[in-house]
């Protein structure tokens, strides 16, 4: 089972840059960049929760299970 973070696609849809999301959430730009990559191997649940709250989305919009 593979779990994929779809943050890059969501940011493109909402026309928000990675830098802007970092500013909005208080996350480091490198953290946001890592979440937008295809190589996400671990992430804190608090980080996912913060991103979801900031983008006003549910977790099922952010992650995908293959």
N, CA, C and O atoms as CSV, one atom per row, in Angstrom:
chain,resi,resn,atom,element,x,y,z
A,1,UNK,N,N,0.844,-1.170,0.000
A,1,UNK,CA,C,0.000,0.000,0.000
A,1,UNK,C,C,0.894,1.239,0.000
A,1,UNK,O,O,1.812,1.349,0.813
A,2,UNK,N,N,0.627,2.148,-0.895
A,2,UNK,CA,C,1.386,3.392,-0.989
A,2,UNK,C,C,0.482,4.562,-0.609
A,2,UNK,O,O,-0.678,4.631,-1.016
A,3,UNK,N,N,1.034,5.470,0.173
A,3,UNK,CA,C,0.326,6.683,0.564
A,3,UNK,C,C,1.039,7.857,-0.085
A,3,UNK,O,O,2.259,7.990,0.015
A,4,UNK,N,N,0.274,8.700,-0.745
A,4,UNK,CA,C,0.855,9.809,-1.494
A,4,UNK,C,C,0.243,11.121,-1.018
A,4,UNK,O,O,-0.972,11.221,-0.851
A,5,UNK,N,N,1.087,12.128,-0.800
A,5,UNK,CA,C,0.634,13.470,-0.430
A,5,UNK,C,C,0.432,14.263,-1.718
A,5,UNK,O,O,1.342,14.366,-2.541
A,6,UNK,N,N,-0.759,14.820,-1.885
A,6,UNK,CA,C,-1.110,15.532,-3.116
A,6,UNK,C,C,-1.027,17.045,-2.953
A,6,UNK,O,O,-1.816,17.776,-3.552
A,7,UNK,N,N,-0.088,17.514,-2.156
A,7,UNK,CA,C,-0.018,18.941,-1.869
A,7,UNK,C,C,0.323,19.769,-3.100
A,7,UNK,O,O,-0.252,20.840,-3.297
A,8,UNK,N,N,1.234,19.300,-3.920
A,8,UNK,CA,C,1.618,20.070,-5.109
A,8,UNK,C,C,0.391,20.351,-5.991
A,8,UNK,O,O,0.203,21.478,-6.450
A,9,UNK,N,N,-0.430,19.345,-6.222
A,9,UNK,CA,C,-1.617,19.509,-7.061
A,9,UNK,C,C,-2.622,20.469,-6.417
A,9,UNK,O,O,-3.226,21.297,-7.098
A,10,UNK,N,N,-2.791,20.347,-5.103
A,10,UNK,CA,C,-3.730,21.225,-4.402
A,10,UNK,C,C,-3.291,22.685,-4.474
A,10,UNK,O,O,-4.108,23.580,-4.689
A,11,UNK,N,N,-2.000,22.913,-4.293
A,11,UNK,CA,C,-1.498,24.280,-4.365
A,11,UNK,C,C,-1.680,24.853,-5.771
A,11,UNK,O,O,-2.018,26.027,-5.923
A,12,UNK,N,N,-1.461,24.036,-6.790
A,12,UNK,CA,C,-1.673,24.493,-8.164
A,12,UNK,C,C,-3.140,24.854,-8.391
A,12,UNK,O,O,-3.442,25.874,-9.010
A,13,UNK,N,N,-4.049,24.022,-7.892
A,13,UNK,CA,C,-5.483,24.284,-8.055
A,13,UNK,C,C,-5.894,25.572,-7.357
A,13,UNK,O,O,-6.701,26.339,-7.883
A,14,UNK,N,N,-5.341,25.809,-6.179
A,14,UNK,CA,C,-5.698,26.985,-5.392
A,14,UNK,C,C,-4.838,28.203,-5.735
A,14,UNK,O,O,-5.037,29.291,-5.196
A,15,UNK,N,N,-3.883,27.998,-6.637
A,15,UNK,CA,C,-2.979,29.067,-7.072
A,15,UNK,C,C,-2.244,29.706,-5.890
A,15,UNK,O,O,-2.172,30.927,-5.752
A,16,UNK,N,N,-1.709,28.831,-5.054
A,16,UNK,CA,C,-0.913,29.238,-3.901
A,16,UNK,C,C,0.488,28.679,-4.091
A,16,UNK,O,O,0.654,27.502,-4.411
A,17,UNK,N,N,1.478,29.509,-3.898
A,17,UNK,CA,C,2.860,29.040,-4.036
A,17,UNK,C,C,3.290,28.313,-2.764
A,17,UNK,O,O,2.679,28.463,-1.705
A,18,UNK,N,N,4.341,27.534,-2.893
A,18,UNK,CA,C,4.899,26.852,-1.731
A,18,UNK,C,C,5.359,27.875,-0.701
A,18,UNK,O,O,5.165,27.685,0.499
A,19,UNK,N,N,5.957,28.938,-1.160
A,19,UNK,CA,C,6.438,29.992,-0.258
A,19,UNK,C,C,5.276,30.628,0.498
A,19,UNK,O,O,5.380,30.898,1.695
A,20,UNK,N,N,4.169,30.866,-0.204
A,20,UNK,CA,C,2.990,31.457,0.431
A,20,UNK,C,C,2.407,30.500,1.474
A,20,UNK,O,O,2.016,30.936,2.556
A,21,UNK,N,N,2.346,29.217,1.167
A,21,UNK,CA,C,1.842,28.259,2.146
A,21,UNK,C,C,2.747,28.224,3.373
A,21,UNK,O,O,2.257,28.149,4.500
A,22,UNK,N,N,4.038,28.275,3.173
A,22,UNK,CA,C,4.972,28.304,4.298
A,22,UNK,C,C,4.704,29.528,5.174
A,22,UNK,O,O,4.703,29.427,6.401
A,23,UNK,N,N,4.479,30.663,4.555
A,23,UNK,CA,C,4.187,31.885,5.311
A,23,UNK,C,C,2.869,31.763,6.072
A,23,UNK,O,O,2.773,32.164,7.232
A,24,UNK,N,N,1.854,31.206,5.408
A,24,UNK,CA,C,0.530,31.078,6.012
A,24,UNK,C,C,0.522,30.120,7.193
A,24,UNK,O,O,-0.198,30.341,8.166
A,25,UNK,N,N,1.310,29.066,7.118
A,25,UNK,CA,C,1.305,28.030,8.144
A,25,UNK,C,C,2.380,28.219,9.203
A,25,UNK,O,O,2.251,27.710,10.316
A,26,UNK,N,N,3.432,28.943,8.868
A,26,UNK,CA,C,4.561,29.054,9.772
A,26,UNK,C,C,5.535,27.899,9.642
A,26,UNK,O,O,6.491,27.796,10.412
A,27,UNK,N,N,5.293,27.019,8.658
A,27,UNK,CA,C,6.214,25.912,8.393
A,27,UNK,C,C,7.430,26.431,7.645
A,27,UNK,O,O,7.367,27.450,6.958
A,28,UNK,N,N,8.532,25.719,7.787
A,28,UNK,CA,C,9.717,26.091,7.006
A,28,UNK,C,C,9.449,25.804,5.532
A,28,UNK,O,O,8.726,24.867,5.194
A,29,UNK,N,N,10.033,26.611,4.671
A,29,UNK,CA,C,9.867,26.419,3.225
A,29,UNK,C,C,10.367,25.044,2.806
A,29,UNK,O,O,9.795,24.426,1.909
A,30,UNK,N,N,11.422,24.561,3.441
A,30,UNK,CA,C,11.944,23.232,3.099
A,30,UNK,C,C,10.957,22.130,3.457
A,30,UNK,O,O,10.905,21.105,2.778
A,31,UNK,N,N,10.178,22.326,4.506
A,31,UNK,CA,C,9.156,21.345,4.890
A,31,UNK,C,C,8.059,21.290,3.841
A,31,UNK,O,O,7.631,20.209,3.437
A,32,UNK,N,N,7.610,22.445,3.406
A,32,UNK,CA,C,6.566,22.505,2.372
A,32,UNK,C,C,7.096,21.900,1.083
A,32,UNK,O,O,6.393,21.140,0.417
A,33,UNK,N,N,8.324,22.231,0.729
A,33,UNK,CA,C,8.930,21.669,-0.477
A,33,UNK,C,C,8.993,20.150,-0.392
A,33,UNK,O,O,8.711,19.462,-1.374
A,34,UNK,N,N,9.358,19.626,0.759
A,34,UNK,CA,C,9.425,18.165,0.948
A,34,UNK,C,C,8.042,17.543,0.763
A,34,UNK,O,O,7.914,16.495,0.130
A,35,UNK,N,N,7.015,18.175,1.307
A,35,UNK,CA,C,5.653,17.648,1.172
A,35,UNK,C,C,5.163,17.684,-0.267
A,35,UNK,O,O,4.299,16.896,-0.652
A,36,UNK,N,N,5.708,18.592,-1.060
A,36,UNK,CA,C,5.314,18.702,-2.472
A,36,UNK,C,C,6.104,17.750,-3.366
A,36,UNK,O,O,5.769,17.587,-4.540
A,37,UNK,N,N,7.130,17.130,-2.836
A,37,UNK,CA,C,7.937,16.218,-3.648
A,37,UNK,C,C,7.268,14.852,-3.733
A,37,UNK,O,O,6.322,14.560,-3.001
A,38,UNK,N,N,7.767,14.037,-4.620
A,38,UNK,CA,C,7.252,12.671,-4.757
A,38,UNK,C,C,7.966,11.698,-3.839
A,38,UNK,O,O,7.736,10.491,-3.904
A,39,UNK,N,N,8.831,12.223,-2.983
A,39,UNK,CA,C,9.645,11.369,-2.117
A,39,UNK,C,C,9.307,11.531,-0.642
A,39,UNK,O,O,10.190,11.393,0.205
A,40,UNK,N,N,8.060,11.820,-0.316
A,40,UNK,CA,C,7.673,11.974,1.083
A,40,UNK,C,C,7.672,10.597,1.729
A,40,UNK,O,O,6.916,9.709,1.334
A,41,UNK,N,N,8.534,10.436,2.732
A,41,UNK,CA,C,8.598,9.151,3.405
A,41,UNK,C,C,8.099,9.219,4.841
A,41,UNK,O,O,7.799,8.188,5.444
A,42,UNK,N,N,8.009,10.429,5.394
A,42,UNK,CA,C,7.447,10.600,6.731
A,42,UNK,C,C,7.024,12.048,6.909
A,42,UNK,O,O,7.580,12.972,6.316
A,43,UNK,N,N,6.017,12.199,7.752
A,43,UNK,CA,C,5.498,13.538,8.028
A,43,UNK,C,C,4.770,13.478,9.367
A,43,UNK,O,O,4.158,12.464,9.702
A,44,UNK,N,N,4.837,14.545,10.116
A,44,UNK,CA,C,4.111,14.625,11.377
A,44,UNK,C,C,2.630,14.841,11.107
A,44,UNK,O,O,2.257,15.595,10.208
A,45,UNK,N,N,1.796,14.181,11.884
A,45,UNK,CA,C,0.352,14.360,11.735
A,45,UNK,C,C,-0.045,15.807,12.011
A,45,UNK,O,O,-0.969,16.329,11.387
A,46,UNK,N,N,0.646,16.448,12.938
A,46,UNK,CA,C,0.359,17.854,13.235
A,46,UNK,C,C,0.598,18.734,12.006
A,46,UNK,O,O,-0.114,19.716,11.792
A,47,UNK,N,N,1.590,18.383,11.211
A,47,UNK,CA,C,1.880,19.141,9.996
A,47,UNK,C,C,0.744,18.986,8.994
A,47,UNK,O,O,0.297,19.967,8.399
A,48,UNK,N,N,0.277,17.752,8.808
A,48,UNK,CA,C,-0.841,17.518,7.898
A,48,UNK,C,C,-2.090,18.252,8.371
A,48,UNK,O,O,-2.823,18.832,7.570
A,49,UNK,N,N,-2.324,18.220,9.669
A,49,UNK,CA,C,-3.484,18.909,10.231
A,49,UNK,C,C,-3.395,20.417,9.987
A,49,UNK,O,O,-4.388,21.043,9.616
A,50,UNK,N,N,-2.232,20.990,10.189
A,50,UNK,CA,C,-2.025,22.418,9.969
A,50,UNK,C,C,-2.256,22.794,8.508
A,50,UNK,O,O,-2.897,23.805,8.223
A,51,UNK,N,N,-1.736,21.987,7.583
A,51,UNK,CA,C,-1.926,22.245,6.156
A,51,UNK,C,C,-3.412,22.167,5.806
A,51,UNK,O,O,-3.928,23.019,5.083
A,52,UNK,N,N,-4.090,21.152,6.313
A,52,UNK,CA,C,-5.525,21.003,6.029
A,52,UNK,C,C,-6.325,22.192,6.560
A,52,UNK,O,O,-7.196,22.716,5.865
A,53,UNK,N,N,-6.035,22.613,7.773
A,53,UNK,CA,C,-6.751,23.760,8.348
A,53,UNK,C,C,-6.478,25.029,7.546
A,53,UNK,O,O,-7.390,25.814,7.287
A,54,UNK,N,N,-5.240,25.224,7.162
A,54,UNK,CA,C,-4.871,26.421,6.427
A,54,UNK,C,C,-5.531,26.473,5.053
A,54,UNK,O,O,-5.995,27.527,4.617
A,55,UNK,N,N,-5.569,25.327,4.376
A,55,UNK,CA,C,-6.170,25.262,3.036
A,55,UNK,C,C,-7.673,25.015,3.076
A,55,UNK,O,O,-8.339,25.012,2.041
A,56,UNK,N,N,-8.206,24.806,4.292
A,56,UNK,CA,C,-9.634,24.546,4.482
A,56,UNK,C,C,-10.088,23.323,3.685
A,56,UNK,O,O,-11.063,23.366,2.934
A,57,UNK,N,N,-9.344,22.231,3.878
A,57,UNK,CA,C,-9.662,20.971,3.202
A,57,UNK,C,C,-9.673,19.841,4.220
A,57,UNK,O,O,-9.156,19.989,5.328
A,58,UNK,N,N,-10.256,18.727,3.846
A,58,UNK,CA,C,-10.210,17.533,4.699
A,58,UNK,C,C,-8.985,16.700,4.316
A,58,UNK,O,O,-8.420,16.858,3.234
A,59,UNK,N,N,-8.599,15.830,5.209
A,59,UNK,CA,C,-7.387,15.026,5.011
A,59,UNK,C,C,-7.484,14.157,3.762
A,59,UNK,O,O,-6.468,13.887,3.121
A,60,UNK,N,N,-8.678,13.719,3.409
A,60,UNK,CA,C,-8.806,12.858,2.229
A,60,UNK,C,C,-8.529,13.612,0.930
A,60,UNK,O,O,-8.304,12.984,-0.104
A,61,UNK,N,N,-8.541,14.927,0.961
A,61,UNK,CA,C,-8.158,15.718,-0.212
A,61,UNK,C,C,-6.638,15.846,-0.320
A,61,UNK,O,O,-6.099,16.084,-1.401
A,62,UNK,N,N,-5.951,15.684,0.828
A,62,UNK,CA,C,-4.509,15.882,0.874
A,62,UNK,C,C,-3.726,14.612,0.626
A,62,UNK,O,O,-2.652,14.651,0.025
A,63,UNK,N,N,-4.251,13.480,1.082
A,63,UNK,CA,C,-3.516,12.231,0.901
A,63,UNK,C,C,-4.334,11.258,0.062
A,63,UNK,O,O,-5.564,11.300,0.026
A,64,UNK,N,N,-3.596,10.380,-0.609
A,64,UNK,CA,C,-4.203,9.367,-1.476
A,64,UNK,C,C,-3.575,8.028,-1.153
A,64,UNK,O,O,-2.359,7.928,-0.994
A,65,UNK,N,N,-4.389,7.016,-1.056
A,65,UNK,CA,C,-3.880,5.668,-0.791
A,65,UNK,C,C,-4.047,4.835,-2.041
A,65,UNK,O,O,-5.153,4.655,-2.550
A,66,UNK,N,N,-2.912,4.324,-2.533
A,66,UNK,CA,C,-2.934,3.474,-3.736
A,66,UNK,C,C,-2.987,2.016,-3.342
A,66,UNK,O,O,-3.011,1.143,-4.208
